């Protein structure tokens, strides 16, 4: 292809804008509105019956679309329609599964205010541990327990199973000694898996043996500190067994003829299922020892539903009385806890049995101080203060079950019974842990009186005050009692000598103080904490509690001017000497500040304190810091920077940004934020001053520009630098700082050759050319309005940029260079217009400087011809099989550029456009729909004034069809 001269067409931007405006269409009231119901036509089609017969209707009706969720009320929702057309067998299975789920749900505690056992399980296992050696009896199995001959008589099978049980109870076991706690846990888990495996292989007797064996372990208190955790592990196995038995019997209730209803009664259960259920209860009744017999029967308590409507209500009192036969009070209270657990799951309405368990426990509570228990503690070397907390998990659970939805009268009765027992501290603590916080809070002074008079006996009073404080954090006491409550509690807490005991209580009561009192009382409490935790660096062992205190204080003091005026707040922060903990605390403070600070601030107290906090976070960054952590720290620091405003004191604002740059130089996102902030400051300054004190304003703006110019090179990300150079140059240009703007643009041009071929985007390496193209397109848009420097010749910056683009090493199979040249052609065409599309206020662009001078236009056209030659040369190189599609696409793109920006009255340019049209279609690779739309556009434009020459062009642009 020969070289072609370039002729830009003259543009009337106002007329073009007017032609592109959307046509306004008047809308009468009552017409379409997006919130108005849509009217649709509903067609009823043929439905196929299960037998294959058909029925059809051809009627149609119009109706308004209603809420699809409301259609469930009349059974026409999509899921119901699907169920109606489903296969009967599939439907039956689905109903069976849903029925099982509903049955389980209906018999469970559904109130969200009832804390389930599962949430307590992990805490118990973590708290009650031991380093002593443990032992366990493992069932070794028996040949008799294997499946017998299928042809043997039923009586023989029964006899065999009874013999197996006898064999188990008579000692077919092996005792494993000297187990660590983890070994013990692993063995229990193996037994749980063995239970499931035995059940799956239809070895029901073996499964029962495992459950009996595990239940027996609950009578062993040889390592008494581990007993609560042992209870959790063993009852997990019991729960598994109870579920397996229930589901087995339930499955027998469903045959081909009947399906149990959602709330079935024993009359709905077939004889086979009832017989199997009775068989399980008879087997369990034959267990000789009390504890395994009690636990195994309790685990299948729910199965009574298959036998009798009153089965559960009859069994619960009997099992409650059975616990009276357990002599050890610790074993006894955990047995009651398990009975309450299964009772509240299967029959939450039977409150009487729950209350009976509690009152029975109170009657036997004095056994704790009897000779038997005391001798046992002496043998194991366990002190009473270590022994009594072992009761807490079981007692707390029993109390929770009893107090759930219980009237206040029950609390009053319990308080009276506790008084009769000498206000035992352990009992009092469980009462405060179990009942609703509102009940406790309204009687706070009564509880304080009971705490003062209680028998500590191994359970210190400060733990009682901690439990009371936990309730008061959730519910408010009477306003008249609040100060006295704090005074009484703190008298006890401040006298604690052990730092751990002290901080555990102080942590709870800090929230109460923040919630109901002023910064004066909070300051007093913080001072007391510092006093107790500073000696011997006790704070180093209590960082979690100290962190909790900080979080509670900042959660209640959202006004940071008040917070930082609390004298002891910053000294309290100084106790966080460990860097990782200190940084976490600082992050918490900044998160609250960003969330709750509504107005910008210039308060020096806030600024100094938060600068210190942010500096702490920044200085924690090192080579090992993860990128996510850096992003989080930068986000928090930037949030602070955005909230600092000195109003119209712009110099003070710039001084703050200078200080921030020196403090946060290791976090690039913070530096980027500072540059953006300074640029905004420069624009705001010019806007506010409006010519007043112009010399001083100009000097300040130059200072802002200089700040940006010296900060940008310190950034690592190359595209971050490029975009900031461009943005800062635009700000300088907008403020009539022309030489500074030129400096920014030259810096950006000189940086382009350093752009690597691949860049890291979110941890993945990506080609950089598309990002470079985007930047350069933005750069070209700015260069349109940048006036030429009087000492550097016409279009100096454009020429410099073209040289850099020409020398840049592009990817071998890339077309980005040509796309950039196409954008340059658009820029040069815009520069040749008599009046440019946009301008900067008070800045004379080249249209004003040159005024359409012929020499300027000639230089512009020469550049256009050079760029065109590069584009055409690249199109020639694509005349290969593998590149023909690219050639067609680029050819059509270049055609559109000439159509938009070129003067097609020039014959040679007109001929070039025709050649490009044919090139795009030559190999059948172009998008035909795009060609059709382009041709339609040309024909439409030909009807515009001064565009008649496009009519002839359209005739020369044929559309090739594909066959």
GULO-87482 format. One record per residue (C-alpha): residue in three letters; z, y, x. Coordinates in steps of 0.25 Angstrom, whole numbers, padded with zeros to 4 digits, always signed. Layout:
<sites>
alaZYX;...
</sites>
This chain:
<sites>
unk+0000+0000+0000;unk-0004+0014+0005;unk+0006+0025+0007;unk+0008+0034-0006;unk+0012+0048-0007;unk+0024+0051-0015;unk+0024+0062-0027;unk+0037+0064-0035;unk+0035+0067-0049;unk+0042+0080-0055;unk+0054+0077-0063;unk+0060+0084-0075;unk+0074+0078-0075;unk+0078+0085-0088;unk+0066+0080-0096;unk+0069+0066-0090;unk+0083+0067-0094;unk+0079+0071-0108;unk+0069+0060-0110;unk+0080+0049-0106;unk+0090+0054-0116;unk+0094+0044-0127;unk+0089+0048-0140;unk+0101+0052-0150;unk+0100+0045-0163;unk+0108+0050-0175;unk+0117+0040-0181;unk+0121+0042-0196;unk+0135+0038-0200;unk+0137+0024-0205;unk+0126+0019-0195;unk+0129+0009-0183;unk+0143+0011-0176;unk+0147+0001-0165;unk+0160-0001-0172;unk+0154-0004-0186;unk+0153-0019-0190;unk+0140-0025-0187;unk+0132-0031-0199;unk+0126-0045-0196;unk+0118-0055-0203;unk+0124-0069-0204;unk+0115-0081-0205;unk+0119-0094-0209;unk+0112-0106-0203;unk+0112-0121-0205;unk+0125-0128-0202;unk+0124-0143-0198;unk+0135-0152-0204;unk+0142-0163-0197;unk+0133-0173-0204;unk+0120-0166-0200;unk+0117-0160-0214;unk+0112-0146-0214;unk+0115-0134-0224;unk+0109-0120-0222;unk+0110-0107-0228;unk+0100-0095-0226;unk+0109-0084-0232;unk+0113-0073-0223;unk+0123-0062-0225;unk+0127-0049-0219;unk+0141-0047-0215;unk+0149-0038-0206;unk+0154-0044-0193;unk+0169-0046-0193;unk+0179-0048-0182;unk+0176-0062-0177;unk+0191-0064-0174;unk+0194-0062-0189;unk+0184-0073-0193;unk+0194-0084-0188;unk+0202-0081-0201;unk+0191-0087-0210;unk+0188-0098-0200;unk+0174-0093-0196;unk+0177-0089-0182;unk+0168-0095-0171;unk+0178-0106-0167;unk+0180-0111-0181;unk+0165-0111-0183;unk+0164-0119-0170;unk+0175-0129-0175;unk+0169-0131-0188;unk+0156-0136-0182;unk+0163-0144-0171;unk+0162-0159-0170;unk+0173-0165-0178;unk+0178-0173-0166;unk+0179-0161-0157;unk+0185-0153-0168;unk+0196-0164-0170;unk+0199-0163-0155;unk+0200-0148-0155;unk+0209-0148-0167;unk+0218-0158-0160;unk+0219-0150-0147;unk+0222-0137-0155;unk+0232-0144-0164;unk+0239-0149-0151;unk+0240-0136-0145;unk+0245-0129-0158;unk+0255-0140-0160;unk+0260-0137-0146;unk+0260-0122-0148;unk+0267-0122-0162;unk+0279-0130-0155;unk+0281-0120-0144;unk+0287-0107-0142;unk+0276-0097-0144;unk+0285-0084-0142;unk+0281-0077-0130;unk+0295-0072-0128;unk+0300-0086-0125;unk+0299-0089-0111;unk+0293-0103-0109;unk+0299-0114-0100;unk+0287-0114-0091;unk+0290-0100-0087;unk+0304-0104-0082;unk+0299-0116-0075;unk+0294-0110-0062;unk+0306-0101-0060;unk+0315-0113-0061;unk+0308-0121-0051;unk+0307-0109-0041;unk+0322-0106-0043;unk+0329-0119-0043;unk+0326-0126-0030;unk+0333-0134-0019;unk+0332-0138-0005;unk+0340-0151-0007;unk+0334-0165-0008;unk+0331-0170-0021;unk+0329-0184-0027;unk+0321-0190-0038;unk+0319-0204-0044;unk+0305-0209-0046;unk+0301-0220-0055;unk+0293-0230-0047;unk+0286-0237-0058;unk+0286-0251-0063;unk+0275-0262-0065;unk+0281-0264-0079;unk+0276-0250-0082;unk+0262-0253-0081;unk+0253-0255-0093;unk+0254-0269-0098;unk+0244-0279-0105;unk+0237-0272-0117;unk+0239-0285-0125;unk+0254-0286-0123;unk+0263-0284-0136;unk+0269-0271-0140;unk+0283-0276-0139;unk+0280-0280-0125;unk+0275-0266-0121;unk+0288-0260-0127;unk+0297-0270-0119;unk+0289-0267-0107;unk+0291-0252-0108;unk+0306-0253-0111;unk+0307-0262-0098;unk+0299-0251-0091;unk+0309-0240-0095;unk+0321-0249-0092;unk+0315-0252-0078;unk+0314-0237-0076;unk+0328-0234-0080;unk+0333-0245-0072;unk+0328-0240-0059;unk+0314-0241-0055;unk+0315-0228-0048;unk+0315-0222-0034;unk+0323-0211-0030;unk+0317-0201-0020;unk+0327-0193-0012;unk+0327-0181-0003;unk+0316-0174-0010;unk+0313-0159-0008;unk+0312-0150-0020;unk+0297-0150-0018;unk+0296-0165-0017;unk+0305-0167-0030;unk+0295-0157-0037;unk+0283-0165-0032;unk+0290-0178-0037;unk+0292-0173-0051;unk+0278-0168-0052;unk+0273-0182-0048;unk+0282-0188-0059;unk+0276-0178-0069;unk+0262-0182-0065;unk+0266-0197-0065;unk+0270-0194-0080;unk+0257-0189-0083;unk+0249-0200-0076;unk+0258-0211-0083;unk+0255-0205-0096;unk+0240-0203-0094;unk+0240-0218-0090;unk+0247-0222-0103;unk+0260-0226-0095;unk+0269-0219-0105;unk+0282-0227-0101;unk+0280-0223-0086;unk+0279-0209-0091;unk+0292-0210-0099;unk+0298-0216-0086;unk+0294-0204-0078;unk+0300-0194-0088;unk+0313-0202-0089;unk+0314-0202-0074;unk+0312-0187-0073;unk+0322-0184-0084;unk+0332-0192-0076;unk+0331-0182-0065;unk+0337-0171-0073;unk+0350-0178-0073;unk+0351-0177-0058;unk+0358-0164-0053;unk+0359-0168-0038;unk+0352-0156-0033;unk+0357-0146-0044;unk+0350-0134-0039;unk+0336-0140-0042;unk+0340-0145-0056;unk+0333-0134-0064;unk+0320-0136-0056;unk+0321-0151-0058;unk+0323-0149-0073;unk+0310-0141-0073;unk+0302-0151-0066;unk+0307-0163-0074;unk+0305-0156-0088;unk+0291-0154-0084;unk+0289-0169-0084;unk+0297-0170-0097;unk+0287-0159-0103;unk+0275-0167-0099;unk+0281-0180-0105;unk+0284-0173-0118;unk+0270-0167-0119;unk+0263-0181-0116;unk+0271-0188-0126;unk+0269-0178-0137;unk+0254-0177-0135;unk+0253-0192-0134;unk+0260-0194-0148;unk+0252-0182-0154;unk+0239-0189-0150;unk+0243-0201-0157;unk+0245-0193-0170;unk+0230-0190-0170;unk+0220-0200-0175;unk+0207-0201-0181;unk+0212-0198-0195;unk+0222-0187-0193;unk+0225-0175-0185;unk+0239-0169-0184;unk+0241-0155-0190;unk+0245-0143-0182;unk+0260-0144-0187;unk+0261-0159-0189;unk+0273-0167-0195;unk+0277-0181-0193;unk+0270-0185-0205;unk+0257-0182-0198;unk+0260-0191-0186;unk+0255-0205-0187;unk+0264-0217-0185;unk+0258-0221-0171;unk+0262-0207-0166;unk+0276-0208-0172;unk+0278-0222-0166;unk+0274-0217-0152;unk+0283-0205-0154;unk+0295-0214-0158;unk+0292-0223-0147;unk+0294-0212-0136;unk+0307-0207-0142;unk+0312-0222-0142;unk+0308-0223-0128;unk+0316-0211-0124;unk+0328-0215-0132;unk+0329-0227-0123;unk+0331-0219-0111;unk+0345-0222-0106;unk+0349-0209-0099;unk+0352-0197-0107;unk+0345-0186-0098;unk+0331-0193-0098;unk+0332-0197-0112;unk+0335-0183-0116;unk+0324-0176-0108;unk+0313-0186-0112;unk+0316-0185-0127;unk+0317-0170-0126;unk+0303-0170-0119;unk+0297-0177-0131;unk+0305-0169-0142;unk+0292-0164-0148;unk+0287-0178-0151;unk+0298-0178-0163;unk+0287-0170-0171;unk+0280-0183-0173;unk+0291-0190-0179;unk+0299-0181-0188;unk+0299-0166-0192;unk+0314-0165-0188;unk+0313-0174-0175;unk+0314-0162-0166;unk+0325-0155-0173;unk+0333-0168-0173;unk+0331-0171-0159;unk+0334-0158-0153;unk+0349-0158-0157;unk+0350-0173-0153;unk+0345-0169-0139;unk+0354-0157-0138;unk+0366-0166-0140;unk+0360-0176-0130;unk+0361-0166-0119;unk+0376-0165-0121;unk+0377-0179-0114;unk+0372-0173-0101;unk+0384-0170-0093;unk+0379-0161-0082;unk+0378-0147-0088;unk+0366-0143-0079;unk+0358-0155-0084;unk+0362-0153-0098;unk+0358-0138-0098;unk+0344-0142-0093;unk+0343-0153-0103;unk+0346-0143-0114;unk+0336-0133-0108;unk+0325-0144-0109;unk+0329-0147-0123;unk+0328-0133-0127;unk+0315-0132-0120;unk+0308-0143-0128;unk+0316-0139-0141;unk+0310-0125-0140;unk+0296-0130-0138;unk+0296-0140-0149;unk+0305-0134-0159;unk+0308-0119-0156;unk+0314-0117-0170;unk+0325-0127-0168;unk+0335-0117-0162;unk+0347-0125-0166;unk+0345-0135-0155;unk+0343-0124-0145;unk+0356-0117-0148;unk+0363-0130-0148;unk+0359-0133-0134;unk+0364-0119-0129;unk+0377-0121-0136;unk+0379-0135-0131;unk+0376-0130-0117;unk+0387-0119-0119;unk+0397-0129-0123;unk+0395-0137-0110;unk+0393-0126-0101;unk+0407-0127-0095;unk+0403-0140-0089;unk+0397-0131-0078;unk+0411-0128-0073;unk+0416-0143-0074;unk+0420-0152-0063;unk+0408-0161-0064;unk+0398-0149-0061;unk+0407-0143-0051;unk+0408-0156-0043;unk+0393-0158-0044;unk+0391-0144-0038;unk+0401-0146-0027;unk+0393-0159-0023;unk+0380-0152-0022;unk+0386-0139-0016;unk+0381-0130-0027;unk+0389-0118-0030;unk+0391-0113-0045;unk+0382-0100-0043;unk+0371-0109-0039;unk+0373-0120-0050;unk+0374-0111-0062;unk+0360-0105-0061;unk+0355-0119-0062;unk+0358-0118-0077;unk+0350-0105-0079;unk+0336-0111-0082;unk+0341-0121-0092;unk+0351-0111-0099;unk+0341-0100-0099;unk+0331-0109-0106;unk+0341-0114-0116;unk+0345-0099-0119;unk+0331-0095-0120;unk+0328-0106-0130;unk+0340-0102-0138;unk+0338-0087-0138;unk+0323-0088-0142;unk+0322-0080-0155;unk+0337-0081-0157;unk+0345-0071-0164;unk+0354-0061-0157;unk+0366-0069-0164;unk+0363-0081-0155;unk+0364-0072-0143;unk+0377-0066-0148;unk+0382-0081-0150;unk+0378-0084-0136;unk+0385-0072-0130;unk+0398-0076-0137;unk+0397-0091-0132;unk+0395-0086-0118;unk+0408-0077-0119;unk+0415-0089-0124;unk+0411-0097-0111;unk+0416-0085-0103;unk+0403-0078-0102;unk+0398-0088-0092;unk+0388-0081-0083;unk+0377-0092-0084;unk+0377-0092-0099;unk+0377-0077-0100;unk+0365-0076-0091;unk+0357-0086-0099;unk+0360-0079-0112;unk+0355-0066-0106;unk+0342-0074-0100;unk+0339-0080-0113;unk+0341-0070-0124;unk+0331-0059-0128;unk+0333-0047-0119;unk+0335-0038-0131;unk+0347-0046-0135;unk+0353-0045-0121;unk+0350-0030-0120;unk+0357-0026-0133;unk+0370-0033-0128;unk+0369-0029-0113;unk+0383-0024-0113;unk+0389-0036-0120;unk+0382-0045-0109;unk+0387-0036-0098;unk+0401-0038-0104;unk+0399-0053-0104;unk+0394-0052-0089;unk+0406-0045-0084;unk+0415-0056-0090;unk+0407-0068-0087;unk+0411-0079-0079;unk+0402-0078-0067;unk+0405-0093-0062;unk+0393-0094-0052;unk+0384-0085-0060;unk+0386-0070-0055;unk+0386-0058-0065;unk+0375-0051-0058;unk+0365-0062-0063;unk+0370-0059-0077;unk+0367-0044-0075;unk+0353-0048-0070;unk+0350-0056-0082;unk+0355-0044-0091;unk+0346-0035-0083;unk+0334-0044-0086;unk+0337-0042-0101;unk+0339-0027-0100;unk+0325-0026-0093;unk+0319-0032-0105;unk+0327-0025-0116;unk+0335-0012-0117;unk+0350-0012-0119;unk+0356-0001-0128;unk+0354+0013-0122;unk+0369+0016-0122;unk+0372+0004-0113;unk+0361+0005-0103;unk+0369+0013-0092;unk+0381+0004-0094;unk+0373-0008-0093;unk+0367-0004-0080;unk+0380+0001-0074;unk+0387-0013-0077;unk+0376-0021-0071;unk+0374-0012-0059;unk+0389-0013-0056;unk+0387-0028-0054;unk+0374-0028-0047;unk+0377-0017-0037;unk+0390-0026-0032;unk+0381-0038-0029;unk+0382-0041-0014;unk+0370-0051-0013;unk+0357-0043-0012;unk+0349-0054-0019;unk+0359-0054-0031;unk+0359-0039-0031;unk+0344-0037-0031;unk+0342-0047-0042;unk+0350-0040-0051;unk+0346-0026-0047;unk+0331-0029-0049;unk+0334-0032-0064;unk+0343-0020-0067;unk+0333-0010-0060;unk+0324-0012-0071;unk+0335-0009-0081;unk+0338+0004-0074;unk+0324+0009-0073;unk+0322+0006-0088;unk+0334+0013-0093;unk+0338+0024-0083;unk+0333+0035-0074;unk+0328+0036-0060;unk+0343+0039-0056;unk+0348+0026-0060;unk+0336+0019-0054;unk+0338+0026-0041;unk+0353+0021-0041;unk+0349+0007-0043;unk+0338+0008-0032;unk+0348+0014-0023;unk+0358+0002-0026;unk+0347-0008-0023;unk+0344-0002-0010;unk+0358-0002-0006;unk+0360-0017-0009;unk+0347-0022-0003;unk+0346-0013+0010;unk+0357-0020+0018;unk+0353-0031+0026;unk+0339-0029+0021;unk+0342-0037+0009;unk+0329-0031+0002;unk+0321-0040+0010;unk+0325-0052+0002;unk+0323-0045-0011;unk+0309-0039-0011;unk+0305-0045-0025;unk+0317-0039-0032;unk+0315-0026-0025;unk+0301-0026-0029;unk+0305-0029-0043;unk+0314-0017-0043;unk+0303-0008-0038;unk+0293-0013-0049;unk+0304-0010-0060;unk+0307+0004-0055;unk+0292+0008-0054;unk+0289+0001-0068;unk+0299+0011-0075;unk+0296+0024-0066;unk+0282+0027-0069;unk+0284+0042-0065;unk+0283+0041-0050;unk+0289+0055-0048;unk+0302+0049-0054;unk+0301+0036-0047;unk+0300+0042-0033;unk+0311+0052-0036;unk+0320+0040-0037;unk+0327+0042-0024;unk+0329+0027-0020;unk+0315+0022-0024;unk+0308+0024-0011;unk+0320+0019-0003;unk+0319+0007-0012;unk+0305+0005-0007;unk+0309+0005+0007;unk+0316-0008+0005;unk+0303-0015+0004;unk+0301-0018+0019;unk+0292-0030+0018;unk+0278-0024+0018;unk+0271-0033+0008;unk+0283-0031-0002;unk+0282-0016+0001;unk+0267-0015-0002;unk+0269-0023-0015;unk+0280-0013-0020;unk+0271-0001-0016;unk+0259-0008-0024;unk+0268-0009-0036;unk+0272+0006-0035;unk+0258+0010-0034;unk+0253+0002-0046;unk+0264+0008-0055;unk+0260+0022-0050;unk+0245+0020-0053;unk+0248+0014-0066;unk+0258+0024-0071;unk+0255+0037-0064;unk+0247+0045-0075;unk+0245+0059-0068;unk+0241+0062-0054;unk+0253+0067-0045;unk+0256+0075-0033;unk+0271+0073-0033;unk+0275+0072-0019;unk+0285+0062-0021;unk+0276+0053-0028;unk+0265+0055-0017;unk+0274+0053-0005;unk+0280+0040-0011;unk+0267+0034-0015;unk+0260+0038-0002;unk+0271+0030+0004;unk+0269+0018-0005;unk+0254+0018-0003;unk+0255+0019+0012;unk+0264+0007+0011;unk+0253-0001+0004;unk+0242+0005+0013;unk+0249+0001+0026;unk+0251-0013+0021;unk+0235-0015+0023;unk+0231-0023+0035;unk+0220-0032+0040;unk+0226-0044+0031;unk+0227-0036+0018;unk+0218-0042+0008;unk+0207-0034+0001;unk+0213-0035-0012;unk+0226-0030-0007;unk+0219-0018-0001;unk+0212-0015-0014;unk+0225-0015-0021;unk+0232-0006-0012;unk+0220+0004-0011;unk+0220+0004-0027;unk+0235+0008-0027;unk+0234+0019-0017;unk+0221+0024-0023;unk+0228+0025-0036;unk+0239+0033-0030;unk+0229+0042-0023;unk+0222+0045-0036;unk+0235+0049-0043;unk+0238+0060-0033;unk+0233+0074-0037;unk+0237+0088-0031;unk+0230+0095-0042;unk+0222+0107-0037;unk+0229+0106-0023;unk+0217+0100-0017;unk+0221+0102-0003;unk+0234+0094-0006;unk+0226+0083-0012;unk+0217+0082+0000;unk+0229+0082+0009;unk+0234+0070+0001;unk+0221+0063+0002;unk+0221+0065+0018;unk+0235+0059+0018;unk+0231+0047+0010;unk+0219+0045+0019;unk+0228+0044+0031;unk+0238+0034+0024;unk+0228+0025+0017;unk+0217+0024+0028;unk+0217+0008+0028;unk+0213+0007+0013;unk+0198+0010+0011;unk+0199+0011-0004;unk+0209+0022-0003;unk+0201+0030+0007;unk+0189+0029-0003;unk+0198+0034-0014;unk+0203+0046-0005;unk+0188+0050-0002;unk+0185+0049-0017;unk+0198+0057-0020;unk+0194+0068-0010;unk+0180+0069-0015;unk+0185+0071-0029;unk+0195+0082-0023;unk+0183+0089-0017;unk+0176+0089-0030;unk+0188+0093-0038;unk+0191+0105-0028;unk+0177+0111-0030;unk+0178+0109-0045;unk+0191+0116-0046;unk+0189+0127-0037;unk+0175+0131-0043;unk+0172+0141-0032;unk+0186+0146-0030;unk+0191+0147-0016;unk+0178+0141-0012;unk+0180+0142+0003;unk+0193+0134+0002;unk+0187+0124-0008;unk+0175+0122+0001;unk+0185+0119+0013;unk+0193+0109+0005;unk+0181+0102+0000;unk+0176+0101+0014;unk+0189+0095+0018;unk+0188+0084+0007;unk+0174+0081+0012;unk+0179+0080+0026;unk+0190+0070+0021;unk+0180+0061+0015;unk+0170+0062+0027;unk+0181+0058+0037;unk+0187+0047+0028;unk+0174+0039+0024;unk+0171+0034+0038;unk+0185+0027+0038;unk+0180+0018+0027;unk+0175+0004+0029;unk+0166+0001+0017;unk+0152+0006+0021;unk+0148+0009+0007;unk+0161+0015+0004;unk+0158+0025+0015;unk+0143+0027+0010;unk+0147+0030-0004;unk+0159+0039+0000;unk+0150+0047+0010;unk+0140+0049-0002;unk+0151+0053-0012;unk+0158+0062-0002;unk+0144+0069+0001;unk+0142+0071-0014;unk+0156+0078-0015;unk+0153+0086-0003;unk+0139+0090-0009;unk+0145+0093-0022;unk+0155+0103-0015;unk+0143+0110-0007;unk+0148+0104+0006;unk+0134+0101+0010;unk+0136+0098+0025;unk+0147+0088+0022;unk+0138+0081+0011;unk+0128+0080+0022;unk+0138+0074+0031;unk+0142+0063+0021;unk+0128+0060+0017;unk+0124+0058+0032;unk+0136+0049+0034;unk+0131+0041+0023;unk+0117+0040+0028;unk+0122+0036+0042;unk+0131+0025+0036;unk+0120+0018+0029;unk+0115+0010+0041;unk+0129+0004+0043;unk+0128-0003+0029;unk+0129-0018+0032;unk+0120-0028+0025;unk+0132-0035+0019;unk+0145-0028+0013;unk+0158-0034+0008;unk+0159-0033-0007;unk+0172-0039-0013;unk+0173-0049-0002;unk+0158-0053-0002;unk+0147-0049+0007;unk+0136-0042-0001;unk+0122-0036+0003;unk+0124-0021+0005;unk+0110-0016+0002;unk+0112-0014-0013;unk+0125-0006-0010;unk+0117+0003+0000;unk+0106+0005-0011;unk+0116+0010-0021;unk+0122+0019-0011;unk+0109+0025-0006;unk+0104+0027-0020;unk+0117+0036-0023;unk+0114+0043-0010;unk+0100+0047-0014;unk+0105+0053-0027;unk+0114+0062-0019;unk+0104+0066-0008;unk+0095+0072-0019;unk+0104+0084-0020;unk+0108+0085-0005;unk+0102+0097+0001;unk+0095+0096+0014;unk+0102+0101+0026;unk+0095+0113+0032;unk+0095+0107+0046;unk+0090+0093+0043;unk+0077+0094+0036;unk+0072+0090+0022;unk+0079+0078+0016;unk+0087+0075+0028;unk+0097+0065+0022;unk+0086+0058+0014;unk+0078+0056+0027;unk+0091+0051+0035;unk+0094+0041+0024;unk+0080+0036+0023;unk+0080+0033+0038;unk+0093+0026+0037;unk+0087+0017+0025;unk+0075+0014+0034;unk+0083+0010+0046;unk+0093+0001+0038;unk+0091-0014+0039;unk+0089-0019+0025;unk+0089-0033+0021;unk+0076-0041+0023;unk+0073-0044+0009;unk+0079-0032+0003;unk+0072-0021-0006;unk+0084-0011-0005;unk+0078-0002+0005;unk+0066+0000-0004;unk+0075+0003-0016;unk+0082+0013-0008;unk+0068+0019-0004;unk+0065+0020-0019;unk+0078+0028-0021;unk+0074+0037-0010;unk+0061+0039-0017;unk+0068+0043-0030;unk+0077+0053-0022;unk+0065+0059-0015;unk+0058+0061-0028;unk+0070+0068-0034;unk+0071+0077-0022;unk+0056+0081-0025;unk+0060+0087-0038;unk+0060+0102-0041;unk+0074+0101-0046;unk+0084+0089-0043;unk+0090+0080-0054;unk+0104+0084-0050;unk+0111+0094-0041;unk+0125+0097-0035;unk+0131+0110-0039;unk+0129+0121-0029;unk+0121+0112-0020;unk+0106+0116-0018;unk+0099+0103-0017;unk+0085+0101-0011;unk+0078+0105-0024;unk+0084+0119-0022;unk+0083+0120-0007;unk+0068+0116-0006;unk+0064+0121-0020;unk+0052+0111-0021;unk+0047+0115-0007;unk+0034+0108-0003;unk+0039+0104+0010;unk+0052+0097+0005;unk+0043+0090-0006;unk+0034+0085+0005;unk+0045+0080+0014;unk+0051+0073+0001;unk+0037+0066-0002;unk+0036+0061+0013;unk+0049+0054+0011;unk+0044+0048-0002;unk+0032+0043+0005;unk+0040+0037+0016;unk+0049+0030+0006;unk+0037+0025-0002;unk+0031+0019+0010;unk+0043+0011+0013;unk+0044+0006-0001;unk+0029+0002-0002;unk+0030-0004+0012;unk+0042-0013+0007;unk+0034-0017-0005;unk+0023-0022+0004;unk+0033-0031+0011;unk+0036-0038-0002;unk+0022-0044-0004;unk+0028-0058-0001;unk+0030-0069-0011;unk+0045-0069-0010;unk+0046-0053-0012;unk+0036-0051-0023;unk+0046-0049-0033;unk+0053-0039-0025;unk+0040-0032-0023;unk+0037-0031-0038;unk+0051-0026-0041;unk+0051-0015-0030;unk+0036-0012-0034;unk+0040-0009-0048;unk+0053-0001-0044;unk+0044+0008-0035;unk+0034+0010-0046;unk+0046+0014-0055;unk+0051+0024-0044;unk+0037+0030-0043;unk+0036+0031-0058;unk+0049+0038-0059;unk+0048+0047-0047;unk+0033+0048-0043;unk+0022+0057-0048;unk+0012+0047-0053;unk+0002+0058-0055;unk-0001+0056-0040;unk-0012+0046-0039;unk-0007+0038-0027;unk+0007+0037-0032;unk+0001+0033-0046;unk-0007+0022-0039;unk+0005+0017-0031;unk+0013+0016-0044;unk+0002+0007-0050;unk+0001-0001-0037;unk+0016-0004-0038;unk+0015-0008-0053;unk+0004-0018-0049;unk+0013-0023-0037;unk+0025-0025-0046;unk+0017-0034-0055;unk+0008-0041-0044;unk+0016-0054-0042;unk+0022-0055-0056;unk+0036-0053-0051;unk+0039-0040-0059;unk+0047-0039-0071;unk+0037-0037-0082;unk+0046-0031-0092;unk+0050-0020-0082;unk+0035-0017-0080;unk+0033-0016-0095;unk+0044-0006-0097;unk+0040+0002-0085;unk+0026+0003-0091;unk+0031+0007-0104;unk+0040+0018-0097;unk+0027+0024-0090;unk+0020+0024-0103;unk+0031+0031-0110;unk+0033+0041-0099;unk+0018+0044-0099;unk+0020+0051-0112;unk+0029+0061-0106;unk+0024+0075-0102;unk+0018+0076-0088;unk+0018+0060-0088;unk+0004+0057-0093;unk-0001+0052-0080;unk+0008+0040-0083;unk-0001+0035-0094;unk-0012+0032-0083;unk-0002+0025-0075;unk+0002+0016-0086;unk-0012+0012-0088;unk-0013+0008-0073;unk+0000-0001-0074;unk-0004-0015-0080;unk+0006-0025-0084;unk+0003-0039-0079;unk+0006-0050-0088;unk+0011-0064-0084;unk+0005-0077-0090;
</sites>
